[in-house]
Amino acid sequence: MESVRYCYRSQTLSKDGFKRFARWYISWMPTVKRLLAATLPPILLFAAVTAVWQIVVEVRDIPGYLLPGPLAVAKAAWTKREQLGGAFGLTAAAALCGFGLSLAVGTLIAAAFSTWRLVRASGYPYAIFLQTVPIVAIAPLIVIWFGYGFGSVVIVSFIISLFPVITNMTTGLTKVDRDLLDLFQLHNATRWQILFKLRLPSSVPYLVTGARISCGMAVVGAIVGEFFAGLGSTRAGLGYLISRAGDQTNTAELFAAVIASTLLGILVFTTVNLAGATILSRWYHA
C-alpha cells in the first residue's frame, strides 16, 4: 500500500514539475527567440569573416607585419593579457569619468540655455564651435595646460562627448507641452519650479538619446586623449598601447589593442542602452 502511495505521489510531483517547466518554457521562449535573432547573425558573420581572414593570410602567405591572422592576434592578446586588462580598465575609467562629466555639465548648460534666451543666443554658437574644432588640434594645448596623465585624458573625453548632451537636452527642455507651460504660468509658478517640475521631467527621453550618442564618443575621446596625454608604459591605456604597437610595427598587438577598444565601446554602449531602456520604460509607465 505504501509503495502505491509513493508511486502516486511521484507521478503527481512529476506532472507538476512538467507543468511548471512547460509554463516557464512558454513564457521565456519569445525572449530567447528575440535574443537569438539579435545575436546569432552577428556571431555567424564574425565566425565567417574570421575564417576567411585566416585562410587568406595562410594561402596568400601575407607577412605578419602587414596582416596577421586571427590566431596570431589571439596569441598576442593572450601573451599581453595582463597589460591589456590593465589598459582596458584605465581607459574605461577615463571614458566613464568623461562621460559622467559630460552628462552633468551638459545638463546644466542646457538648463541655462532653456531658462534664459539671452544665454542660449550667446552661448550656443560656442557649443557648436567646441564640436567643430578637431580634438587633435587642441589636445596639445590640454597637455600644456594640465600636463600628462589621467586628468588630461578625462578632459579630452569630456570635450568630445559634451556636445550631444547639450543639443539633445536643450531640445528636450525647450520642447515642452505648451498647454502645460501655460498651466504652470497661470498658477504663477517660478522659473525654477517650471524647470524642475516640468522641463526636466519632460526631457528624460532626450537625455537618454544624448547619453547613447555621448557614451561612444567618450570612449573615442579617452583613446585619442591617451595618444597625446597618456602616462606611458607605467600606466598605459589602450590608446598608448595602440600608438606603441604602431610605432614598433607590432601589428598583431595592434590588432589586439584595437579589438579591446572595440569591446570597450560595445560594453559601454550596451550598458548605457540597457539603462536608458529601463529608465524610459519606467518614465512612460509613470
C-alpha positions as CSV (number, residue, x, y, z in Angstrom):
1,M,0.0,0.0,0.0
2,E,2.8,2.4,0.9
3,S,4.5,1.6,-2.4
4,V,1.3,2.5,-4.3
5,R,1.0,5.8,-2.5
6,Y,4.7,6.6,-3.1
7,C,4.3,5.9,-6.8
8,Y,1.1,8.0,-7.0
9,R,2.9,10.9,-5.2
10,S,5.9,10.6,-7.6
11,Q,3.7,10.7,-10.6
12,T,1.8,13.7,-9.2
13,L,5.1,15.6,-8.5
14,S,6.5,14.7,-11.9
15,K,3.3,16.0,-13.6
16,D,3.5,19.2,-11.5
17,G,7.2,19.7,-12.4
18,F,6.5,19.1,-16.0
19,K,3.7,21.7,-15.9
20,R,5.9,24.2,-14.2
21,F,8.7,23.6,-16.8
22,A,6.1,24.0,-19.6
23,R,4.9,27.3,-18.2
24,W,8.5,28.5,-17.8
25,Y,9.4,27.4,-21.3
26,I,6.3,29.1,-22.9
27,S,7.0,32.3,-21.0
28,W,10.7,32.5,-21.9
29,M,10.6,31.3,-25.5
30,P,9.7,34.7,-27.0
31,T,12.6,36.3,-25.1
32,V,15.0,33.5,-26.2
33,K,13.9,33.8,-29.8
34,R,14.4,37.6,-29.8
35,L,17.8,37.1,-28.2
36,L,18.9,34.6,-30.8
37,A,17.6,36.7,-33.6
38,A,19.6,39.6,-32.4
39,T,22.9,37.8,-31.5
40,L,23.1,34.8,-33.8
41,P,23.5,36.6,-37.2
42,P,26.4,38.9,-35.9
43,I,28.1,35.8,-34.3
44,L,27.8,33.8,-37.5
45,L,29.1,36.7,-39.6
46,F,32.1,37.2,-37.2
47,A,32.9,33.5,-37.4
48,A,32.7,33.6,-41.3
49,V,34.9,36.7,-41.6
50,T,37.5,35.3,-39.1
51,A,37.7,32.0,-41.0
52,V,38.1,33.8,-44.4
53,W,40.7,36.1,-42.8
54,Q,42.8,33.2,-41.5
55,I,42.5,31.3,-44.8
56,V,43.5,34.3,-46.9
57,V,46.5,35.0,-44.7
58,E,47.8,31.4,-44.9
59,V,47.0,30.9,-48.7
60,R,48.5,34.2,-49.8
61,D,51.4,34.0,-47.3
62,I,50.9,37.6,-46.1
63,P,53.7,38.8,-43.8
64,G,52.6,39.2,-40.2
65,Y,53.7,42.8,-40.0
66,L,51.2,43.6,-42.8
67,L,48.2,41.5,-41.8
68,P,48.5,38.9,-39.0
69,G,46.0,36.1,-38.9
70,P,43.3,35.8,-36.2
71,L,45.4,33.1,-34.5
72,A,48.4,35.4,-34.3
73,V,46.2,38.2,-32.9
74,A,44.7,35.8,-30.3
75,K,48.2,34.7,-29.3
76,A,49.4,38.3,-28.9
77,A,46.3,39.1,-26.9
78,W,46.9,36.1,-24.6
79,T,50.6,37.0,-24.2
80,K,49.7,40.6,-23.3
81,R,46.6,39.7,-21.4
82,E,47.6,41.4,-18.1
83,Q,48.7,44.6,-19.8
84,L,45.6,44.6,-22.0
85,G,43.4,44.1,-18.9
86,G,45.1,46.9,-17.0
87,A,44.9,49.2,-20.1
88,F,41.2,48.3,-20.6
89,G,40.4,49.3,-17.0
90,L,42.3,52.5,-17.2
91,T,40.7,53.6,-20.5
92,A,37.3,52.6,-19.2
93,A,37.7,54.7,-16.1
94,A,38.8,57.7,-18.1
95,A,35.9,57.3,-20.5
96,L,33.3,56.9,-17.8
97,C,34.6,59.9,-15.9
98,G,34.5,62.0,-19.1
99,F,31.0,60.6,-19.9
100,G,29.7,61.4,-16.4
101,L,31.1,65.0,-16.6
102,S,29.5,65.5,-20.0
103,L,26.1,64.4,-18.6
104,A,26.4,66.7,-15.6
105,V,27.9,69.8,-17.3
106,G,25.8,69.3,-20.5
107,T,22.6,69.1,-18.5
108,L,23.5,72.3,-16.5
109,I,24.4,74.2,-19.7
110,A,21.2,73.0,-21.4
111,A,19.2,74.1,-18.4
112,A,20.7,77.6,-18.6
113,F,20.0,77.7,-22.3
114,S,16.4,76.7,-21.8
115,T,15.8,79.1,-19.0
116,W,17.4,82.3,-20.3
117,R,17.1,83.1,-24.0
118,L,20.0,85.5,-23.9
119,V,22.3,82.8,-22.5
120,R,21.2,80.4,-25.3
121,A,21.6,83.0,-28.0
122,S,25.1,84.0,-26.8
123,G,26.4,80.6,-25.7
124,Y,25.0,78.1,-28.2
125,P,27.4,79.2,-31.0
126,Y,30.3,78.4,-28.8
127,A,29.0,74.9,-28.1
128,I,28.9,74.4,-31.8
129,F,32.4,75.8,-32.1
130,L,33.6,73.3,-29.4
131,Q,32.2,70.4,-31.5
132,T,33.7,71.6,-34.8
133,V,37.2,72.2,-33.6
134,P,39.3,69.0,-34.2
135,I,40.3,67.5,-30.9
136,V,43.7,66.7,-32.4
137,A,44.3,70.4,-32.7
138,I,43.5,71.3,-29.0
139,A,44.9,68.1,-27.4
140,P,48.5,69.6,-27.3
141,L,47.1,72.7,-25.5
142,I,45.4,70.5,-22.9
143,V,48.7,68.7,-22.3
144,I,50.5,72.1,-21.9
145,W,47.8,73.4,-19.5
146,F,47.1,70.3,-17.5
147,G,50.2,68.1,-18.1
148,Y,50.3,64.4,-18.9
149,G,48.2,62.0,-17.0
150,F,44.7,60.7,-16.3
151,G,43.2,64.1,-15.8
152,S,44.1,65.3,-19.2
153,V,42.7,62.1,-20.8
154,V,39.4,62.7,-19.0
155,I,39.3,66.3,-20.2
156,V,39.7,65.2,-23.8
157,S,37.0,62.6,-23.4
158,F,34.7,65.2,-21.7
159,I,35.2,67.7,-24.5
160,I,34.4,65.2,-27.3
161,S,31.3,63.8,-25.5
162,L,29.8,67.1,-24.3
163,F,28.0,68.4,-27.4
164,P,25.4,65.6,-27.9
165,V,24.2,66.1,-24.3
166,I,23.9,69.9,-24.8
167,T,22.0,69.7,-28.1
168,N,19.6,66.9,-27.0
169,M,18.9,68.3,-23.6
170,T,18.4,71.8,-24.9
171,T,15.9,70.4,-27.4
172,G,14.1,68.4,-24.7
173,L,14.0,71.3,-22.2
174,T,12.6,73.7,-24.7
175,K,10.1,71.4,-26.4
176,V,7.6,71.1,-23.6
177,D,3.8,70.9,-23.9
178,R,2.6,74.4,-24.4
179,D,-0.7,73.8,-22.5
180,L,1.2,72.5,-19.5
181,L,3.5,75.5,-19.7
182,D,0.5,77.8,-19.8
183,L,-0.9,76.0,-16.8
184,F,2.2,76.5,-14.8
185,Q,2.3,80.1,-15.7
186,L,-1.4,80.5,-14.8
187,H,-0.6,79.3,-11.3
188,N,2.3,81.8,-11.0
189,A,5.0,79.1,-11.0
190,T,8.5,80.4,-10.7
191,R,11.2,79.8,-13.3
192,W,12.8,77.2,-11.1
193,Q,9.5,75.4,-10.5
194,I,8.9,75.2,-14.2
195,L,12.4,73.9,-14.8
196,F,12.4,71.2,-12.1
197,K,8.8,70.1,-12.3
198,L,8.0,70.5,-16.0
199,R,11.1,70.9,-18.2
200,L,13.4,68.3,-16.6
201,P,10.9,65.5,-16.3
202,S,9.8,66.1,-19.9
203,S,13.3,66.0,-21.2
204,V,14.2,62.5,-19.9
205,P,13.9,60.8,-23.4
206,Y,16.2,63.4,-24.9
207,L,18.7,62.9,-22.1
208,V,18.7,59.2,-22.8
209,T,19.3,59.8,-26.6
210,G,22.1,62.2,-25.8
211,A,23.7,59.7,-23.4
212,R,23.6,57.0,-26.1
213,I,25.5,59.2,-28.5
214,S,27.8,60.6,-25.9
215,C,29.0,57.3,-24.3
216,G,30.6,56.1,-27.5
217,M,32.2,59.4,-28.2
218,A,33.6,59.3,-24.6
219,V,35.4,56.1,-25.3
220,V,36.8,57.5,-28.5
221,G,37.9,60.6,-26.7
222,A,39.6,58.6,-24.0
223,I,41.6,56.6,-26.5
224,V,42.5,59.8,-28.5
225,G,43.5,61.5,-25.3
226,E,45.8,58.7,-24.4
227,F,47.6,59.2,-27.8
228,F,48.7,62.6,-26.5
229,A,48.4,62.7,-22.8
230,G,48.8,59.1,-21.7
231,L,51.2,58.3,-18.8
232,G,53.3,55.9,-20.8
233,S,54.4,52.3,-20.1
234,T,54.0,52.7,-16.3
235,R,50.2,53.2,-16.6
236,A,49.3,52.5,-20.2
237,G,45.8,52.8,-21.6
238,L,44.6,51.3,-24.8
239,G,45.4,54.4,-26.7
240,Y,49.0,54.2,-25.6
241,L,49.2,50.5,-26.5
242,I,47.8,51.2,-30.0
243,S,50.3,54.0,-30.5
244,R,53.3,52.0,-29.3
245,A,52.3,48.9,-31.3
246,G,52.0,51.0,-34.4
247,D,55.4,52.6,-33.9
248,Q,57.0,49.2,-33.3
249,T,55.2,47.7,-36.4
250,N,53.8,45.0,-34.0
251,T,50.6,44.5,-36.0
252,A,49.3,41.6,-34.0
253,E,49.5,43.5,-30.8
254,L,48.0,46.5,-32.6
255,F,45.0,44.4,-33.7
256,A,44.6,43.0,-30.1
257,A,44.5,46.6,-28.7
258,V,42.1,47.7,-31.3
259,I,39.8,44.8,-30.6
260,A,39.9,45.5,-26.9
261,S,39.0,49.1,-27.6
262,T,36.1,47.9,-29.7
263,L,34.9,45.6,-27.0
264,L,35.1,48.5,-24.5
265,G,32.9,50.7,-26.7
266,I,30.4,47.9,-27.2
267,L,30.3,47.3,-23.4
268,V,29.8,50.9,-22.5
269,F,27.2,51.4,-25.2
270,T,25.3,48.3,-24.3
271,T,25.3,49.2,-20.6
272,V,24.0,52.8,-21.3
273,N,21.5,51.4,-23.8
274,L,20.0,49.0,-21.2
275,A,20.0,51.6,-18.5
276,G,18.3,54.1,-20.9
277,A,15.7,51.4,-21.9
278,T,14.9,50.8,-18.2
279,I,14.6,54.5,-17.4
280,L,12.3,55.1,-20.4
281,S,10.1,52.1,-19.6
282,R,9.6,53.5,-16.1
283,W,9.2,57.0,-17.4
284,Y,6.4,56.0,-19.9
285,H,4.6,54.0,-17.2
286,A,4.8,56.7,-14.6
